[in-house]
Amino acid sequence: MQRIPIRNRRSLEERPVFFVDRQAEWLEIAWVAMIVAALTLNLVIGPLTPLTFIAALPALVVLRWEQLPAALGRCWPLLTLPGFALMSAAWSSVPGTTLYYGSLYLLTVLNGIAIGAVMRGSAMIKGLFIGFAVYALLTVISGQWTSWNGPGGIAFRGLAGSKNSAGDTAGLTIIVTCVMLAWAAKQRSIGYASIAIATLPLALFALWFSRATGALLATVIATVMLAILMASRTVPTQARTGIAIAAIMTLLLAMLLSEFWLPALFDLILAESGKDAGLTGRADLWRKADQLISDKPWLGLGYHAFWLHNNLDAEYLWRLMGIGSRMGFNFHNTFREILVHLGYVGLVLYGVVAVAGCVRLIAKTVISADLPSILMTTFMAFLFPKLAFEVIGFGDIHFSTVIAFAILASGYSARFERRSGDQRRFRSVS
């Protein structure tokens, strides 16, 4: 056997060894930011978005395989929703299509659960902030506008598919940027604070000039909620509990009476922003949805079994609404969208799972008042008023679905701990 010269052996011994700590926070930050970037830049990177979602899950297994069984065990109710969507292939007229899009929906849900239940709270905040901040910068730089029927005749679209999507991403960016500022102030992080201060005007520009009425209304509601939650951190838990009970009672009352005040408020904002409520086209969409629901009320058509090429009803609505691409459309109402595709059985399932997750999240926020819980609760306040006019948590490979399931996973990931005196508290495991 040939002997290695002494100098060569020494060089091998002195060669540096590169090592990456699997538990490093920056890996979680990068993972979350990658998911957000893939979703928000979907129109730019195209097929790379679903590929990113597929690749993200094996990467998550490698990085955090120890936490996955416990996280999935706590969040198992969330898996019943894509499970029921996949099951609907049994009665769908296009079972292959239902299975395909149901599988993409499952991937979307799993990534949302990972953000809300697996990642550390600080990493979740930083990752969401970086992803949305990068998008805010790129979308403003793109300078893309679209025509609309209001003052000026144009609205800001950026890199989104529509002005409404531009407004939604801008609203979420504003929320996470405000929370990032609070975190940076507490940690005395000049770097993150500087980036957040620079991001805020970009997001405000995109929100205002998108002329997205629903996003503007939701952002106002969410920022008020954020201010209340941040202020409540300075008061005792008992006081926060009283505030939460009052807020929940008000919210329940508002939900029960939403048919009386929400459409009127929406029409008022439309009028003030120069829009004609009749031009939104939602009445035609909802009329058709109600007809489809009456035809198959209990189980619906099957997941993603309506918005298909060569479906005459879908083609008619696309043409009526001016959707030339004939894709990426919905009934602009979460409840009707679920009823059309999964019927009343699906709607009840979604309702029970969502309400349970939201209640646990609110309890977690009231007791712990930590920034990750406050962020998720504020996101919940942002999405709630949009349920009547947009589709939330039901689309595959969509940022609103990821955010919605991250919210619910954050609630389900909280657990009771028994203490002396039979006192209990919620503990976040993120």
C-alpha positions as CSV (number, residue, x, y, z in Angstrom):
1,M,0.0,0.0,0.0
2,Q,1.4,3.4,-1.0
3,R,2.1,5.6,2.0
4,I,0.7,9.2,2.0
5,P,3.4,11.8,2.3
6,I,3.5,13.5,5.7
7,R,2.6,16.9,4.3
8,N,-0.5,15.5,2.6
9,R,-1.7,13.7,5.7
10,R,-1.3,17.0,7.6
11,S,-3.3,18.9,5.0
12,L,-6.1,16.4,5.3
13,E,-6.2,16.7,9.0
14,E,-6.2,20.5,8.9
15,R,-9.0,20.7,6.3
16,P,-11.9,22.6,7.8
17,V,-15.1,20.6,8.4
18,F,-18.4,22.4,7.6
19,F,-21.2,21.7,10.0
20,V,-24.8,23.1,10.0
21,D,-26.8,23.0,13.2
22,R,-30.2,21.5,12.4
23,Q,-31.7,23.4,15.3
24,A,-30.5,26.8,14.1
25,E,-33.2,29.4,14.0
26,W,-32.1,30.8,10.7
27,L,-33.1,27.5,9.0
28,E,-36.7,27.9,10.2
29,I,-36.7,31.6,9.2
30,A,-35.5,30.6,5.7
31,W,-38.1,27.8,5.4
32,V,-41.0,30.1,6.3
33,A,-39.7,32.9,4.1
34,M,-39.3,30.5,1.2
35,I,-43.0,29.4,1.5
36,V,-44.2,33.0,1.6
37,A,-42.1,34.0,-1.4
38,A,-43.2,30.9,-3.4
39,L,-46.9,31.8,-2.8
40,T,-46.7,35.6,-3.3
41,L,-44.5,35.3,-6.4
42,N,-46.6,32.6,-8.0
43,L,-47.3,34.5,-11.2
44,V,-43.5,35.1,-11.6
45,I,-42.0,31.7,-10.8
46,G,-45.0,29.7,-12.2
47,P,-44.6,25.9,-11.7
48,L,-41.8,26.5,-9.2
49,T,-44.5,27.3,-6.6
50,P,-46.0,23.8,-6.3
51,L,-42.5,22.3,-6.7
52,T,-41.4,24.4,-3.7
53,F,-44.3,23.2,-1.7
54,I,-43.4,19.6,-2.5
55,A,-39.7,20.1,-1.7
56,A,-40.5,22.0,1.5
57,L,-42.0,19.0,3.3
58,P,-39.0,16.6,3.0
59,A,-36.8,19.5,4.0
60,L,-39.0,20.0,7.0
61,V,-38.7,16.3,7.9
62,V,-34.9,16.5,7.8
63,L,-34.8,19.7,9.9
64,R,-37.5,19.1,12.5
65,W,-38.5,15.4,12.4
66,E,-38.5,15.3,16.2
67,Q,-41.3,17.8,16.5
68,L,-43.5,16.5,13.6
69,P,-45.3,13.6,15.4
70,A,-46.4,15.8,18.3
71,A,-47.4,18.7,16.0
72,L,-49.5,16.4,13.8
73,G,-51.0,14.7,16.8
74,R,-52.2,18.0,18.2
75,C,-53.4,19.4,14.8
76,W,-55.0,16.2,13.5
77,P,-58.5,17.9,13.2
78,L,-57.0,20.1,10.5
79,L,-56.1,17.1,8.5
80,T,-59.8,16.0,8.3
81,L,-60.5,19.0,6.0
82,P,-58.2,18.0,3.1
83,G,-59.0,14.4,3.9
84,F,-62.7,15.1,3.3
85,A,-61.8,17.0,0.1
86,L,-59.9,14.0,-1.2
87,M,-62.8,11.7,-0.1
88,S,-65.1,13.8,-2.3
89,A,-63.6,12.1,-5.3
90,A,-66.0,9.3,-4.6
91,W,-69.0,11.4,-5.7
92,S,-67.2,13.9,-7.9
93,S,-68.0,13.9,-11.6
94,V,-64.3,14.4,-12.2
95,P,-62.6,12.2,-9.6
96,G,-59.1,12.5,-11.1
97,T,-59.3,16.3,-11.0
98,T,-60.6,16.2,-7.5
99,L,-57.8,13.9,-6.3
100,Y,-55.2,16.0,-8.0
101,Y,-56.3,19.4,-6.6
102,G,-57.2,17.7,-3.3
103,S,-53.6,16.5,-3.0
104,L,-52.3,20.1,-3.7
105,Y,-54.7,21.2,-1.0
106,L,-53.2,18.7,1.4
107,L,-49.7,20.0,0.7
108,T,-50.9,23.6,1.3
109,V,-52.5,22.6,4.6
110,L,-49.4,20.7,5.8
111,N,-47.2,23.7,5.1
112,G,-49.6,25.9,7.0
113,I,-49.6,23.5,10.0
114,A,-45.8,23.6,9.9
115,I,-45.7,27.4,10.2
116,G,-48.2,27.5,13.0
117,A,-47.3,24.4,15.0
118,V,-43.7,23.4,14.3
119,M,-41.7,26.6,13.9
120,R,-40.5,28.6,16.9
121,G,-42.5,31.8,17.4
122,S,-39.7,34.2,16.7
123,A,-38.7,32.3,13.6
124,M,-42.3,32.3,12.4
125,I,-42.5,36.1,12.8
126,K,-39.1,36.7,11.1
127,G,-39.8,34.3,8.3
128,L,-43.2,35.8,7.5
129,F,-41.9,39.3,7.7
130,I,-38.9,38.6,5.4
131,G,-41.1,36.9,2.9
132,F,-43.7,39.6,2.8
133,A,-41.1,42.4,2.9
134,V,-39.3,41.0,-0.1
135,Y,-42.6,40.7,-2.0
136,A,-43.6,44.3,-1.0
137,L,-40.3,45.6,-2.5
138,L,-40.5,43.6,-5.7
139,T,-44.2,44.3,-6.3
140,V,-43.7,48.1,-5.9
141,I,-40.7,48.0,-8.2
142,S,-42.7,46.1,-10.8
143,G,-45.0,49.1,-11.1
144,Q,-47.9,47.1,-12.7
145,W,-51.3,48.7,-12.8
146,T,-54.7,47.3,-14.0
147,S,-57.9,49.0,-15.2
148,W,-60.9,49.4,-12.9
149,N,-64.2,51.2,-12.8
150,G,-63.4,53.8,-10.2
151,P,-61.6,57.2,-10.0
152,G,-58.5,57.4,-12.2
153,G,-59.5,54.2,-14.1
154,I,-56.5,52.2,-12.9
155,A,-55.5,50.4,-9.7
156,F,-52.2,49.0,-8.5
157,R,-51.8,45.3,-9.1
158,G,-48.0,44.8,-8.7
159,L,-47.0,41.1,-9.0
160,A,-50.4,39.8,-7.9
161,G,-53.0,38.3,-10.2
162,S,-55.5,41.1,-9.4
163,K,-55.9,44.3,-7.4
164,N,-57.7,42.4,-4.7
165,S,-54.9,40.0,-4.2
166,A,-52.5,42.9,-4.2
167,G,-54.5,44.5,-1.4
168,D,-54.7,41.3,0.6
169,T,-50.9,40.7,0.5
170,A,-50.4,44.4,1.4
171,G,-52.7,44.1,4.4
172,L,-50.9,41.0,5.7
173,T,-47.6,42.8,5.1
174,I,-48.7,45.8,7.2
175,I,-49.8,43.5,10.1
176,V,-46.6,41.4,10.2
177,T,-44.4,44.5,9.8
178,C,-46.1,46.1,12.9
179,V,-45.5,43.0,14.9
180,M,-41.9,42.9,13.7
181,L,-41.4,46.5,14.9
182,A,-42.7,45.5,18.3
183,W,-40.3,42.5,18.4
184,A,-37.4,44.6,17.2
185,A,-38.1,47.3,19.8
186,K,-38.1,44.7,22.6
187,Q,-35.0,43.0,21.4
188,R,-33.2,46.3,20.4
189,S,-32.6,44.9,16.9
190,I,-31.7,47.9,14.8
191,G,-31.4,45.8,11.6
192,Y,-34.9,44.3,11.7
193,A,-36.4,47.7,12.9
194,S,-34.8,49.5,9.9
195,I,-36.1,46.9,7.4
196,A,-39.6,47.1,9.0
197,I,-39.6,50.9,8.8
198,A,-38.6,50.8,5.2
199,T,-41.3,48.1,4.4
200,L,-44.2,49.9,5.9
201,P,-44.6,52.7,3.4
202,L,-44.3,50.2,0.5
203,A,-47.1,48.1,1.9
204,L,-49.3,51.2,2.6
205,F,-48.8,52.3,-1.0
206,A,-49.8,48.9,-2.4
207,L,-52.8,48.7,-0.1
208,W,-54.2,52.2,-0.8
209,F,-53.6,52.2,-4.6
210,S,-54.9,48.7,-5.1
211,R,-58.4,50.1,-4.5
212,A,-59.2,46.8,-2.8
213,T,-62.2,47.7,-0.6
214,G,-62.3,44.4,1.3
215,A,-58.6,44.4,2.0
216,L,-58.8,48.0,3.2
217,L,-61.7,47.3,5.5
218,A,-60.0,44.1,6.9
219,T,-56.7,45.9,7.5
220,V,-58.4,48.6,9.5
221,I,-60.2,46.1,11.6
222,A,-57.0,44.0,12.1
223,T,-54.9,47.0,13.0
224,V,-57.4,48.1,15.7
225,M,-57.3,44.5,17.0
226,L,-53.5,44.6,17.0
227,A,-53.4,47.8,19.0
228,I,-55.8,46.4,21.6
229,L,-53.8,43.2,21.9
230,M,-50.5,45.1,22.2
231,A,-52.0,47.4,24.9
232,S,-53.5,44.4,26.8
233,R,-50.0,43.0,27.3
234,T,-49.5,45.6,30.1
235,V,-52.6,44.5,32.1
236,P,-53.1,41.4,34.3
237,T,-54.4,38.1,32.8
238,Q,-57.8,38.6,34.5
239,A,-58.2,42.0,32.7
240,R,-57.3,40.4,29.4
241,T,-59.8,37.7,30.0
242,G,-62.5,40.2,30.5
243,I,-61.5,42.0,27.3
244,A,-61.5,38.7,25.4
245,I,-65.0,37.7,26.7
246,A,-66.4,41.1,25.7
247,A,-64.7,40.9,22.3
248,I,-66.0,37.3,21.7
249,M,-69.5,38.3,22.6
250,T,-69.4,41.3,20.3
251,L,-68.0,39.1,17.5
252,L,-70.7,36.5,17.9
253,L,-73.4,39.2,17.9
254,A,-71.8,40.7,14.8
255,M,-71.8,37.3,13.1
256,L,-75.4,36.7,13.9
257,L,-76.4,40.1,12.6
258,S,-73.9,40.2,9.7
259,E,-76.6,39.9,7.0
260,F,-77.9,43.3,8.2
261,W,-74.8,45.4,8.6
262,L,-71.9,43.9,6.6
263,P,-73.4,44.2,3.1
264,A,-74.5,47.8,3.9
265,L,-71.1,48.7,5.2
266,F,-69.4,47.1,2.2
267,D,-71.7,49.0,-0.2
268,L,-71.0,52.3,1.7
269,I,-67.2,51.8,1.3
270,L,-67.7,50.9,-2.4
271,A,-69.7,54.1,-2.9
272,E,-67.1,56.2,-1.0
273,S,-64.3,54.7,-3.1
274,G,-66.1,55.5,-6.3
275,K,-67.3,52.0,-7.1
276,D,-70.8,50.9,-8.1
277,A,-71.8,47.9,-6.0
278,G,-73.6,46.4,-8.9
279,L,-70.4,46.2,-10.9
280,T,-68.8,43.8,-8.5
281,G,-70.8,41.0,-10.1
282,R,-71.1,39.1,-6.8
283,A,-74.9,39.0,-7.0
284,D,-74.7,36.9,-10.3
285,L,-72.0,34.6,-8.8
286,W,-74.0,34.0,-5.6
287,R,-77.3,33.4,-7.5
288,K,-75.6,30.6,-9.5
289,A,-73.9,29.2,-6.4
290,D,-77.3,29.0,-4.6
291,Q,-78.7,27.1,-7.6
292,L,-75.8,24.6,-7.5
293,I,-76.2,24.2,-3.7
294,S,-79.9,23.4,-4.1
295,D,-79.1,20.8,-6.7
296,K,-76.6,18.9,-4.4
297,P,-77.0,20.2,-0.9
298,W,-75.4,17.6,1.3
299,L,-72.1,16.6,-0.3
300,G,-71.8,19.1,-3.1
301,L,-70.1,18.5,-6.5
302,G,-66.7,17.4,-5.1
303,Y,-63.6,19.4,-4.5
304,H,-62.6,21.6,-7.4
305,A,-65.3,20.0,-9.6
306,F,-66.9,23.2,-10.8
307,W,-64.3,25.7,-12.1
308,L,-63.3,23.5,-15.1
309,H,-62.8,24.2,-18.8
310,N,-65.8,23.0,-20.9
311,N,-68.1,23.2,-17.9
312,L,-70.8,25.4,-19.5
313,D,-71.8,27.1,-16.2
314,A,-68.2,27.9,-15.3
315,E,-67.5,29.2,-18.9
316,Y,-70.6,31.4,-18.6
317,L,-69.4,32.9,-15.3
318,W,-65.9,33.4,-16.6
319,R,-67.2,35.3,-19.6
320,L,-69.7,37.3,-17.5
321,M,-66.9,38.4,-15.1
322,G,-64.4,39.0,-17.9
323,I,-61.9,36.3,-16.8
324,G,-60.0,35.7,-20.0
325,S,-57.6,33.2,-18.4
326,R,-60.5,31.0,-17.4
327,M,-58.8,30.0,-14.2
328,G,-58.2,31.2,-10.6
329,F,-61.7,32.2,-9.9
330,N,-64.3,31.5,-7.2
331,F,-67.7,32.5,-5.9
332,H,-66.3,35.3,-3.7
333,N,-67.9,33.8,-0.6
334,T,-66.2,31.2,1.6
335,F,-69.5,29.6,2.8
336,R,-71.0,29.3,-0.7
337,E,-67.7,28.0,-2.1
338,I,-67.6,25.2,0.4
339,L,-71.3,24.4,0.0
340,V,-71.0,24.1,-3.8
341,H,-68.1,21.7,-3.6
342,L,-68.5,19.8,-0.3
343,G,-72.1,20.5,0.7
344,Y,-73.6,21.1,4.2
345,V,-71.6,18.1,5.6
346,G,-68.4,19.8,4.5
347,L,-69.4,23.2,5.8
348,V,-70.3,21.8,9.2
349,L,-66.9,20.0,9.4
350,Y,-65.1,23.2,8.4
351,G,-67.1,25.2,10.9
352,V,-66.4,22.9,13.9
353,V,-62.7,22.6,13.2
354,A,-62.2,26.3,12.5
355,V,-64.2,27.5,15.6
356,A,-62.3,25.1,17.9
357,G,-59.0,26.3,16.6
358,C,-59.9,30.0,16.8
359,V,-61.2,29.6,20.4
360,R,-58.0,27.9,21.5
361,L,-55.9,30.6,19.8
362,I,-57.9,33.3,21.6
363,A,-57.4,31.6,24.9
364,K,-53.7,31.2,24.2
365,T,-53.4,34.8,23.3
366,V,-55.3,36.0,26.4
367,I,-53.2,33.9,28.8
368,S,-49.7,34.2,27.3
369,A,-50.0,37.5,25.3
370,D,-46.9,36.6,23.4
371,L,-46.1,38.2,20.0
372,P,-46.5,35.0,17.9
373,S,-50.0,34.5,19.3
374,I,-50.9,38.2,18.9
375,L,-49.8,38.0,15.2
376,M,-51.9,34.9,14.5
377,T,-54.9,36.5,16.3
378,T,-54.5,39.7,14.3
379,F,-54.3,37.6,11.1
380,M,-57.6,36.0,12.2
381,A,-59.2,39.4,12.6
382,F,-57.9,40.3,9.1
383,L,-59.4,37.2,7.4
384,F,-62.7,37.1,9.3
385,P,-64.5,40.0,7.6
386,K,-63.4,38.7,4.2
387,L,-65.2,35.4,4.6
388,A,-68.4,36.9,3.2
389,F,-66.7,38.3,0.1
390,E,-63.7,36.2,-0.6
391,V,-62.7,32.5,-0.3
392,I,-60.4,31.9,2.7
393,G,-58.7,28.6,3.6
394,F,-60.3,26.5,0.8
395,G,-58.0,27.1,-2.2
396,D,-54.9,25.0,-3.0
397,I,-51.5,26.6,-3.3
398,H,-52.8,30.0,-2.0
399,F,-51.3,32.3,0.6
400,S,-54.7,32.8,2.3
401,T,-55.0,29.0,2.8
402,V,-51.5,28.8,4.3
403,I,-52.1,31.7,6.6
404,A,-55.6,30.4,7.7
405,F,-54.2,27.0,8.6
406,A,-51.2,28.5,10.3
407,I,-53.7,30.5,12.5
408,L,-55.6,27.3,13.3
409,A,-52.5,25.3,13.9
410,S,-51.2,27.9,16.3
411,G,-54.4,27.5,18.3
412,Y,-54.4,23.7,18.2
413,S,-50.7,23.6,19.2
414,A,-51.5,25.3,22.6
415,R,-52.0,22.8,25.4
416,F,-53.0,22.9,29.1
417,E,-50.5,22.5,31.8
418,R,-51.7,21.6,35.3
419,R,-50.1,23.5,38.1
420,S,-50.4,23.5,41.9
421,G,-53.8,24.5,43.2
422,D,-55.5,23.1,40.1
423,Q,-54.5,26.2,38.2
424,R,-54.0,25.8,34.4
425,R,-52.3,27.8,31.8
426,F,-51.8,27.5,28.1
427,R,-48.3,26.8,26.9
428,S,-47.1,27.3,23.3
429,V,-45.0,24.6,22.0
430,S,-43.8,26.5,19.0
